[in-house]
């Protein structure tokens, strides 16, 4: 029994410590936003999406530098993920951990929503998270 419980407790403890250590503060007044396409745009696939950030800088994942972060793009999400935990990498949450400020995506025809969340060096949104407005586009 100890062999099962001890590793589990260590995993929980280290996971908890990692989550706590990963929280960093954003700058008051900083803003993340989608430059293009504009809300309500009708576009063709592949869609080029340009990310904006004001009041803070962009740094790759793994680089622990104050007042920086990197972009995460939420595609067709109904609600925000837990903003106190590292963001999962899924088909609906794209990570741009190399510090990219734009991407080109193949999206199926129809309406899609897009939203940005800035994550710190550990993919965790900042304390006082920076989240863009959600936009809706239509791919023809």
VMD Tcl script that builds the backbone (N, CA, C; Angstrom):
set m [mol new atoms 420]
animate dup $m
set s [atomselect $m all]
$s set {name element resname resid chain x y z} {
  {N N UNK 1 A 0.814 -1.192 0.000}
  {CA C UNK 1 A 0.000 0.000 0.000}
  {C C UNK 1 A 0.859 1.259 0.000}
  {N N UNK 2 A 1.924 1.277 0.778}
  {CA C UNK 2 A 2.782 2.450 0.806}
  {C C UNK 2 A 3.363 2.767 -0.561}
  {N N UNK 3 A 3.731 1.756 -1.328}
  {CA C UNK 3 A 4.300 1.988 -2.645}
  {C C UNK 3 A 3.330 2.715 -3.562}
  {N N UNK 4 A 2.054 2.528 -3.360}
  {CA C UNK 4 A 1.061 3.215 -4.178}
  {C C UNK 4 A 0.785 4.611 -3.631}
  {N N UNK 5 A 0.640 4.726 -2.316}
  {CA C UNK 5 A 0.268 6.004 -1.709}
  {C C UNK 5 A 1.404 7.024 -1.781}
  {N N UNK 6 A 2.607 6.657 -1.473}
  {CA C UNK 6 A 3.711 7.612 -1.437}
  {C C UNK 6 A 3.947 8.274 -2.793}
  {N N UNK 7 A 4.065 7.531 -3.904}
  {CA C UNK 7 A 4.243 8.221 -5.180}
  {C C UNK 7 A 3.063 9.124 -5.522}
  {N N UNK 8 A 1.844 8.721 -5.167}
  {CA C UNK 8 A 0.678 9.538 -5.449}
  {C C UNK 8 A 0.757 10.849 -4.674}
  {N N UNK 9 A 1.125 10.779 -3.389}
  {CA C UNK 9 A 1.253 11.993 -2.593}
  {C C UNK 9 A 2.354 12.890 -3.132}
  {N N UNK 10 A 3.464 12.320 -3.546}
  {CA C UNK 10 A 4.535 13.127 -4.124}
  {C C UNK 10 A 4.084 13.790 -5.424}
  {N N UNK 11 A 3.342 13.045 -6.231}
  {CA C UNK 11 A 2.839 13.600 -7.476}
  {C C UNK 11 A 1.886 14.759 -7.194}
  {N N UNK 12 A 0.976 14.551 -6.245}
  {CA C UNK 12 A 0.024 15.611 -5.905}
  {C C UNK 12 A 0.765 16.811 -5.346}
  {N N UNK 13 A 1.700 16.561 -4.458}
  {CA C UNK 13 A 2.445 17.660 -3.860}
  {C C UNK 13 A 3.243 18.408 -4.914}
  {N N UNK 14 A 3.916 17.699 -5.795}
  {CA C UNK 14 A 4.715 18.397 -6.800}
  {C C UNK 14 A 3.821 19.091 -7.811}
  {N N UNK 15 A 2.676 18.497 -8.154}
  {CA C UNK 15 A 1.741 19.144 -9.068}
  {C C UNK 15 A 1.180 20.418 -8.460}
  {N N UNK 16 A 0.851 20.361 -7.177}
  {CA C UNK 16 A 0.320 21.529 -6.480}
  {C C UNK 16 A 1.382 22.613 -6.395}
  {N N UNK 17 A 2.600 22.241 -6.050}
  {CA C UNK 17 A 3.680 23.216 -5.949}
  {C C UNK 17 A 3.950 23.849 -7.309}
  {N N UNK 18 A 3.900 23.056 -8.369}
  {CA C UNK 18 A 4.137 23.588 -9.715}
  {C C UNK 18 A 3.068 24.601 -10.069}
  {N N UNK 19 A 1.812 24.274 -9.799}
  {CA C UNK 19 A 0.718 25.180 -10.131}
  {C C UNK 19 A 0.839 26.481 -9.348}
  {N N UNK 20 A 1.193 26.372 -8.062}
  {CA C UNK 20 A 1.353 27.570 -7.250}
  {C C UNK 20 A 2.537 28.401 -7.726}
  {N N UNK 21 A 3.646 27.755 -8.036}
  {CA C UNK 21 A 4.846 28.469 -8.446}
  {C C UNK 21 A 4.671 29.118 -9.812}
  {N N UNK 22 A 3.776 28.584 -10.641}
  {CA C UNK 22 A 3.630 29.083 -11.994}
  {C C UNK 22 A 2.813 30.375 -12.078}
  {N N UNK 23 A 2.105 30.750 -11.007}
  {CA C UNK 23 A 1.317 31.973 -11.063}
  {C C UNK 23 A 2.225 33.189 -11.066}
  {N N UNK 24 A 2.000 34.059 -12.049}
  {CA C UNK 24 A 2.747 35.316 -12.133}
  {C C UNK 24 A 1.745 36.439 -12.347}
  {N N UNK 25 A 2.105 37.622 -11.978}
  {CA C UNK 25 A 1.219 38.778 -12.056}
  {C C UNK 25 A 1.291 39.429 -13.436}
  {N N UNK 26 A 0.141 39.836 -13.957}
  {CA C UNK 26 A 0.130 40.631 -15.192}
  {C C UNK 26 A 0.210 42.109 -14.811}
  {N N UNK 27 A 0.529 42.925 -15.779}
  {CA C UNK 27 A 0.619 44.365 -15.543}
  {C C UNK 27 A -0.781 44.966 -15.638}
  {N N UNK 28 A -1.124 45.808 -14.703}
  {CA C UNK 28 A -2.414 46.485 -14.724}
  {C C UNK 28 A -2.544 47.274 -16.029}
  {N N UNK 29 A -3.656 47.113 -16.698}
  {CA C UNK 29 A -3.893 47.825 -17.955}
  {C C UNK 29 A -3.407 47.090 -19.190}
  {N N UNK 30 A -2.685 45.981 -19.017}
  {CA C UNK 30 A -2.228 45.201 -20.181}
  {C C UNK 30 A -3.446 44.586 -20.858}
  {N N UNK 31 A -3.295 44.303 -22.149}
  {CA C UNK 31 A -4.428 43.803 -22.921}
  {C C UNK 31 A -3.946 42.857 -24.008}
  {N N UNK 32 A -4.681 41.767 -24.209}
  {CA C UNK 32 A -4.432 40.843 -25.311}
  {C C UNK 32 A -5.653 40.913 -26.222}
  {N N UNK 33 A -5.430 40.868 -27.538}
  {CA C UNK 33 A -6.534 41.037 -28.477}
  {C C UNK 33 A -6.185 40.409 -29.824}
  {N N UNK 34 A -7.212 40.186 -30.626}
  {CA C UNK 34 A -7.019 39.665 -31.980}
  {C C UNK 34 A -7.020 40.855 -32.931}
  {N N UNK 35 A -5.904 41.030 -33.635}
  {CA C UNK 35 A -5.771 42.129 -34.597}
  {C C UNK 35 A -6.630 41.842 -35.829}
  {N N UNK 36 A -6.467 40.651 -36.359}
  {CA C UNK 36 A -7.265 40.236 -37.518}
  {C C UNK 36 A -7.373 38.723 -37.515}
  {N N UNK 37 A -8.483 38.216 -38.010}
  {CA C UNK 37 A -9.579 38.930 -38.663}
  {C C UNK 37 A -10.425 39.686 -37.645}
  {N N UNK 38 A -11.240 40.582 -38.131}
  {CA C UNK 38 A -12.154 41.355 -37.285}
  {C C UNK 38 A -13.382 40.514 -36.945}
  {N N UNK 39 A -14.011 40.846 -35.837}
  {CA C UNK 39 A -15.249 40.176 -35.450}
  {C C UNK 39 A -16.275 40.335 -36.576}
  {N N UNK 40 A -16.915 39.250 -36.953}
  {CA C UNK 40 A -17.928 39.271 -38.002}
  {C C UNK 40 A -17.392 39.110 -39.415}
  {N N UNK 41 A -16.074 38.945 -39.565}
  {CA C UNK 41 A -15.479 38.805 -40.896}
  {C C UNK 41 A -15.900 37.510 -41.572}
  {N N UNK 42 A -15.990 37.566 -42.905}
  {CA C UNK 42 A -16.178 36.374 -43.728}
  {C C UNK 42 A -14.836 36.133 -44.400}
  {N N UNK 43 A -14.269 34.954 -44.183}
  {CA C UNK 43 A -12.902 34.651 -44.618}
  {C C UNK 43 A -12.854 33.329 -45.363}
  {N N UNK 44 A -11.714 33.075 -45.993}
  {CA C UNK 44 A -11.456 31.788 -46.646}
  {C C UNK 44 A -10.394 31.057 -45.851}
  {N N UNK 45 A -10.427 29.732 -45.924}
  {CA C UNK 45 A -9.423 28.912 -45.244}
  {C C UNK 45 A -8.282 28.644 -46.214}
  {N N UNK 46 A -7.036 28.683 -45.775}
  {CA C UNK 46 A -6.583 28.883 -44.394}
  {C C UNK 46 A -6.774 30.335 -43.940}
  {N N UNK 47 A -7.044 30.504 -42.656}
  {CA C UNK 47 A -7.301 31.802 -42.052}
  {C C UNK 47 A -6.037 32.263 -41.333}
  {N N UNK 48 A -5.579 33.466 -41.660}
  {CA C UNK 48 A -4.438 34.044 -40.944}
  {C C UNK 48 A -4.980 34.841 -39.768}
  {N N UNK 49 A -4.478 34.515 -38.578}
  {CA C UNK 49 A -4.918 35.170 -37.355}
  {C C UNK 49 A -3.711 35.880 -36.756}
  {N N UNK 50 A -3.848 37.192 -36.537}
  {CA C UNK 50 A -2.767 38.001 -35.963}
  {C C UNK 50 A -3.127 38.364 -34.531}
  {N N UNK 51 A -2.168 38.125 -33.641}
  {CA C UNK 51 A -2.357 38.332 -32.204}
  {C C UNK 51 A -1.802 39.688 -31.787}
  {N N UNK 52 A -2.503 40.365 -30.885}
  {CA C UNK 52 A -2.024 41.635 -30.348}
  {C C UNK 52 A -1.829 41.566 -28.848}
  {N N UNK 53 A -0.869 42.340 -28.373}
  {CA C UNK 53 A -0.584 42.425 -26.944}
  {C C UNK 53 A -0.091 43.832 -26.643}
  {N N UNK 54 A -0.711 44.492 -25.687}
  {CA C UNK 54 A -0.297 45.838 -25.277}
  {C C UNK 54 A 0.006 45.833 -23.789}
  {N N UNK 55 A 1.081 46.505 -23.396}
  {CA C UNK 55 A 1.419 46.653 -21.991}
  {C C UNK 55 A 2.317 45.573 -21.417}
  {N N UNK 56 A 2.569 44.515 -22.181}
  {CA C UNK 56 A 3.472 43.446 -21.764}
  {C C UNK 56 A 4.218 42.964 -23.005}
  {N N UNK 57 A 5.200 42.101 -22.818}
  {CA C UNK 57 A 5.984 41.572 -23.927}
  {C C UNK 57 A 5.730 40.102 -24.159}
  {N N UNK 58 A 6.191 39.635 -25.310}
  {CA C UNK 58 A 6.068 38.224 -25.673}
  {C C UNK 58 A 7.399 37.534 -25.408}
  {N N UNK 59 A 7.343 36.377 -24.764}
  {CA C UNK 59 A 8.530 35.549 -24.532}
  {C C UNK 59 A 8.123 34.093 -24.716}
  {N N UNK 60 A 9.017 33.262 -25.215}
  {CA C UNK 60 A 8.688 31.844 -25.408}
  {C C UNK 60 A 8.370 31.134 -24.091}
  {N N UNK 61 A 7.634 30.046 -24.203}
  {CA C UNK 61 A 7.377 29.191 -23.045}
  {C C UNK 61 A 8.716 28.743 -22.474}
  {N N UNK 62 A 8.777 28.613 -21.174}
  {CA C UNK 62 A 10.007 28.177 -20.512}
  {C C UNK 62 A 10.934 29.317 -20.152}
  {N N UNK 63 A 10.691 30.510 -20.699}
  {CA C UNK 63 A 11.521 31.679 -20.388}
  {C C UNK 63 A 10.806 32.479 -19.298}
  {N N UNK 64 A 11.354 32.443 -18.097}
  {CA C UNK 64 A 10.736 33.109 -16.950}
  {C C UNK 64 A 11.265 34.539 -16.875}
  {N N UNK 65 A 10.527 35.443 -17.514}
  {CA C UNK 65 A 10.913 36.857 -17.567}
  {C C UNK 65 A 9.705 37.684 -17.157}
  {N N UNK 66 A 9.890 38.601 -16.234}
  {CA C UNK 66 A 8.783 39.429 -15.745}
  {C C UNK 66 A 8.080 40.146 -16.884}
  {N N UNK 67 A 6.780 40.315 -16.713}
  {CA C UNK 67 A 5.946 41.102 -17.620}
  {C C UNK 67 A 5.900 40.570 -19.045}
  {N N UNK 68 A 6.004 39.237 -19.189}
  {CA C UNK 68 A 5.921 38.615 -20.505}
  {C C UNK 68 A 5.014 37.393 -20.455}
  {N N UNK 69 A 4.702 36.901 -21.629}
  {CA C UNK 69 A 3.924 35.682 -21.759}
  {C C UNK 69 A 3.886 35.270 -23.216}
  {N N UNK 70 A 3.135 34.238 -23.509}
  {CA C UNK 70 A 2.960 33.800 -24.900}
  {C C UNK 70 A 1.486 33.463 -25.120}
  {N N UNK 71 A 1.104 33.467 -26.389}
  {CA C UNK 71 A -0.301 33.352 -26.752}
  {C C UNK 71 A -0.823 31.911 -26.776}
  {N N UNK 72 A -2.096 31.781 -26.451}
  {CA C UNK 72 A -2.864 30.541 -26.576}
  {C C UNK 72 A -4.162 30.934 -27.273}
  {N N UNK 73 A -4.492 30.238 -28.346}
  {CA C UNK 73 A -5.688 30.540 -29.113}
  {C C UNK 73 A -6.766 29.509 -28.822}
  {N N UNK 74 A -7.916 29.980 -28.375}
  {CA C UNK 74 A -9.064 29.120 -28.107}
  {C C UNK 74 A -9.975 29.159 -29.323}
  {N N UNK 75 A -10.287 27.996 -29.861}
  {CA C UNK 75 A -11.093 27.874 -31.072}
  {C C UNK 75 A -12.385 27.145 -30.727}
  {N N UNK 76 A -13.503 27.807 -30.986}
  {CA C UNK 76 A -14.828 27.198 -30.786}
  {C C UNK 76 A -15.026 26.644 -29.380}
  {N N UNK 77 A -14.588 27.373 -28.383}
  {CA C UNK 77 A -14.790 26.939 -26.999}
  {C C UNK 77 A -16.051 27.594 -26.436}
  {N N UNK 78 A -16.800 26.841 -25.659}
  {CA C UNK 78 A -18.013 27.361 -25.038}
  {C C UNK 78 A -17.691 28.222 -23.823}
  {N N UNK 79 A -16.668 27.814 -23.071}
  {CA C UNK 79 A -16.294 28.544 -21.865}
  {C C UNK 79 A -14.777 28.514 -21.717}
  {N N UNK 80 A -14.288 29.391 -20.870}
  {CA C UNK 80 A -12.848 29.448 -20.620}
  {C C UNK 80 A -12.399 28.242 -19.802}
  {N N UNK 81 A -11.167 27.776 -20.045}
  {CA C UNK 81 A -10.606 26.721 -19.184}
  {C C UNK 81 A -10.284 27.300 -17.803}
  {N N UNK 82 A -9.881 26.444 -16.883}
  {CA C UNK 82 A -9.465 26.892 -15.549}
  {C C UNK 82 A -8.251 27.803 -15.708}
  {N N UNK 83 A -8.399 29.079 -15.375}
  {CA C UNK 83 A -7.341 30.060 -15.581}
  {C C UNK 83 A -6.310 30.093 -14.451}
  {N N UNK 84 A -6.395 29.148 -13.518}
  {CA C UNK 84 A -5.389 29.038 -12.451}
  {C C UNK 84 A -4.465 27.846 -12.678}
  {N N UNK 85 A -4.694 27.130 -13.771}
  {CA C UNK 85 A -3.907 25.941 -14.095}
  {C C UNK 85 A -3.269 26.106 -15.479}
  {N N UNK 86 A -2.168 25.379 -15.743}
  {CA C UNK 86 A -1.587 25.424 -17.095}
  {C C UNK 86 A -2.631 25.022 -18.132}
  {N N UNK 87 A -2.635 25.718 -19.258}
  {CA C UNK 87 A -3.591 25.435 -20.319}
  {C C UNK 87 A -3.205 24.154 -21.043}
  {N N UNK 88 A -4.175 23.286 -21.224}
  {CA C UNK 88 A -3.942 22.038 -21.960}
  {C C UNK 88 A -3.750 22.360 -23.437}
  {N N UNK 89 A -3.007 21.546 -24.126}
  {CA C UNK 89 A -2.851 21.682 -25.574}
  {C C UNK 89 A -3.805 20.691 -26.222}
  {N N UNK 90 A -4.837 21.219 -26.909}
  {CA C UNK 90 A -5.847 20.382 -27.536}
  {C C UNK 90 A -6.126 20.908 -28.939}
  {N N UNK 91 A -7.062 20.262 -29.629}
  {CA C UNK 91 A -7.435 20.766 -30.947}
  {C C UNK 91 A -8.195 22.085 -30.834}
  {N N UNK 92 A -8.655 22.445 -29.631}
  {CA C UNK 92 A -9.372 23.706 -29.420}
  {C C UNK 92 A -8.566 24.744 -28.645}
  {N N UNK 93 A -7.421 24.341 -28.110}
  {CA C UNK 93 A -6.522 25.276 -27.428}
  {C C UNK 93 A -5.140 25.099 -28.057}
  {N N UNK 94 A -4.761 26.051 -28.885}
  {CA C UNK 94 A -3.480 25.991 -29.595}
  {C C UNK 94 A -2.449 26.822 -28.833}
  {N N UNK 95 A -1.280 26.240 -28.614}
  {CA C UNK 95 A -0.184 26.909 -27.917}
  {C C UNK 95 A 0.778 27.530 -28.927}
  {N N UNK 96 A 1.242 28.716 -28.608}
  {CA C UNK 96 A 2.236 29.392 -29.436}
  {C C UNK 96 A 3.441 29.712 -28.555}
  {N N UNK 97 A 4.037 28.629 -28.033}
  {CA C UNK 97 A 5.113 28.696 -27.055}
  {C C UNK 97 A 6.457 29.133 -27.590}
  {N N UNK 98 A 6.564 29.322 -28.886}
  {CA C UNK 98 A 7.816 29.846 -29.437}
  {C C UNK 98 A 7.771 31.375 -29.507}
  {N N UNK 99 A 6.661 31.948 -29.067}
  {CA C UNK 99 A 6.518 33.405 -29.076}
  {C C UNK 99 A 5.871 33.929 -30.355}
  {N N UNK 100 A 5.214 33.057 -31.105}
  {CA C UNK 100 A 4.589 33.478 -32.348}
  {C C UNK 100 A 3.493 34.522 -32.075}
  {N N UNK 101 A 3.333 35.436 -33.037}
  {CA C UNK 101 A 2.313 36.476 -32.921}
  {C C UNK 101 A 1.282 36.379 -34.043}
  {N N UNK 102 A 1.326 35.311 -34.802}
  {CA C UNK 102 A 0.290 35.025 -35.789}
  {C C UNK 102 A 0.350 33.566 -36.180}
  {N N UNK 103 A -0.737 33.108 -36.802}
  {CA C UNK 103 A -0.805 31.726 -37.260}
  {C C UNK 103 A -1.720 31.658 -38.464}
  {N N UNK 104 A -1.635 30.568 -39.177}
  {CA C UNK 104 A -2.535 30.284 -40.290}
  {C C UNK 104 A -3.194 28.939 -39.994}
  {N N UNK 105 A -4.530 28.917 -39.959}
  {CA C UNK 105 A -5.267 27.710 -39.595}
  {C C UNK 105 A -6.221 27.296 -40.697}
  {N N UNK 106 A -6.320 26.007 -40.916}
  {CA C UNK 106 A -7.341 25.459 -41.794}
  {C C UNK 106 A -8.585 25.232 -40.947}
  {N N UNK 107 A -9.614 25.987 -41.239}
  {CA C UNK 107 A -10.881 25.855 -40.525}
  {C C UNK 107 A -11.964 25.437 -41.503}
  {N N UNK 108 A -12.863 24.591 -41.060}
  {CA C UNK 108 A -13.955 24.108 -41.913}
  {C C UNK 108 A -14.935 25.247 -42.202}
  {N N UNK 109 A -15.673 25.134 -43.301}
  {CA C UNK 109 A -16.686 26.157 -43.597}
  {C C UNK 109 A -17.693 26.264 -42.445}
  {N N UNK 110 A -18.147 27.484 -42.208}
  {CA C UNK 110 A -19.115 27.739 -41.144}
  {C C UNK 110 A -18.607 28.784 -40.176}
  {N N UNK 111 A -19.366 28.984 -39.103}
  {CA C UNK 111 A -18.999 29.979 -38.090}
  {C C UNK 111 A -18.050 29.371 -37.067}
  {N N UNK 112 A -17.094 30.184 -36.649}
  {CA C UNK 112 A -16.111 29.776 -35.642}
  {C C UNK 112 A -15.875 30.935 -34.678}
  {N N UNK 113 A -15.589 30.597 -33.419}
  {CA C UNK 113 A -15.200 31.622 -32.454}
  {C C UNK 113 A -13.705 31.497 -32.177}
  {N N UNK 114 A -13.079 32.637 -31.923}
  {CA C UNK 114 A -11.649 32.713 -31.618}
  {C C UNK 114 A -11.465 33.614 -30.404}
  {N N UNK 115 A -10.540 33.223 -29.521}
  {CA C UNK 115 A -10.249 34.004 -28.328}
  {C C UNK 115 A -8.816 33.729 -27.909}
  {N N UNK 116 A -8.128 34.747 -27.419}
  {CA C UNK 116 A -6.749 34.601 -26.951}
  {C C UNK 116 A -6.674 34.628 -25.425}
  {N N UNK 117 A -5.753 33.840 -24.898}
  {CA C UNK 117 A -5.396 33.881 -23.475}
  {C C UNK 117 A -3.875 33.947 -23.428}
  {N N UNK 118 A -3.339 34.896 -22.676}
  {CA C UNK 118 A -1.890 34.981 -22.517}
  {C C UNK 118 A -1.474 34.062 -21.380}
  {N N UNK 119 A -0.476 33.233 -21.627}
  {CA C UNK 119 A 0.057 32.342 -20.601}
  {C C UNK 119 A 1.487 32.729 -20.266}
  {N N UNK 120 A 1.910 32.423 -19.064}
  {CA C UNK 120 A 3.287 32.720 -18.668}
  {C C UNK 120 A 4.240 31.618 -19.154}
  {N N UNK 121 A 5.435 31.608 -18.630}
  {CA C UNK 121 A 6.471 30.657 -19.024}
  {C C UNK 121 A 6.030 29.195 -18.892}
  {N N UNK 122 A 5.044 28.938 -17.998}
  {CA C UNK 122 A 4.596 27.567 -17.728}
  {C C UNK 122 A 3.197 27.307 -18.305}
  {N N UNK 123 A 2.774 28.108 -19.289}
  {CA C UNK 123 A 1.454 27.964 -19.933}
  {C C UNK 123 A 0.300 28.270 -18.990}
  {N N UNK 124 A 0.571 28.914 -17.866}
  {CA C UNK 124 A -0.465 29.256 -16.907}
  {C C UNK 124 A -0.873 30.713 -17.108}
  {N N UNK 125 A -2.176 30.990 -17.226}
  {CA C UNK 125 A -2.589 32.392 -17.306}
  {C C UNK 125 A -2.095 33.158 -16.082}
  {N N UNK 126 A -1.867 34.428 -16.272}
  {CA C UNK 126 A -1.361 35.263 -15.188}
  {C C UNK 126 A -2.414 35.444 -14.096}
  {N N UNK 127 A -1.926 35.804 -12.906}
  {CA C UNK 127 A -2.824 36.227 -11.848}
  {C C UNK 127 A -3.375 37.554 -12.362}
  {N N UNK 128 A -4.673 37.715 -12.425}
  {CA C UNK 128 A -5.336 38.764 -13.190}
  {C C UNK 128 A -5.139 38.427 -14.680}
  {N N UNK 129 A -5.783 37.351 -15.141}
  {CA C UNK 129 A -5.555 36.799 -16.480}
  {C C UNK 129 A -5.843 37.799 -17.609}
  {N N UNK 130 A -5.055 37.688 -18.666}
  {CA C UNK 130 A -5.271 38.494 -19.863}
  {C C UNK 130 A -5.997 37.623 -20.880}
  {N N UNK 131 A -7.248 37.967 -21.142}
  {CA C UNK 131 A -8.117 37.209 -22.033}
  {C C UNK 131 A -8.731 38.201 -23.019}
  {N N UNK 132 A -8.679 37.886 -24.300}
  {CA C UNK 132 A -9.257 38.776 -25.302}
  {C C UNK 132 A -10.763 38.630 -25.351}
  {N N UNK 133 A -11.399 39.575 -26.025}
  {CA C UNK 133 A -12.804 39.403 -26.365}
  {C C UNK 133 A -12.891 38.220 -27.319}
  {N N UNK 134 A -14.000 37.506 -27.286}
  {CA C UNK 134 A -14.231 36.406 -28.209}
  {C C UNK 134 A -14.801 37.004 -29.499}
  {N N UNK 135 A -14.225 36.604 -30.639}
  {CA C UNK 135 A -14.770 37.053 -31.910}
  {C C UNK 135 A -15.379 35.864 -32.650}
  {N N UNK 136 A -16.283 36.179 -33.564}
  {CA C UNK 136 A -16.903 35.165 -34.410}
  {C C UNK 136 A -16.572 35.491 -35.861}
  {N N UNK 137 A -16.106 34.498 -36.594}
  {CA C UNK 137 A -15.837 34.655 -38.023}
  {C C UNK 137 A -16.613 33.581 -38.773}
  {N N UNK 138 A -16.788 33.806 -40.062}
  {CA C UNK 138 A -17.428 32.786 -40.908}
  {C C UNK 138 A -16.472 32.420 -42.016}
  {N N UNK 139 A -16.205 31.130 -42.128}
  {CA C UNK 139 A -15.345 30.614 -43.195}
  {C C UNK 139 A -16.264 30.154 -44.329}
  {N N UNK 140 A -15.990 30.701 -45.529}
  {CA C UNK 140 A -16.846 30.312 -46.670}
  {C C UNK 140 A -16.262 29.162 -47.435}
}
mol reanalyze $m
mol bondsrecalc $m
mol representation Tube
mol addrep $m
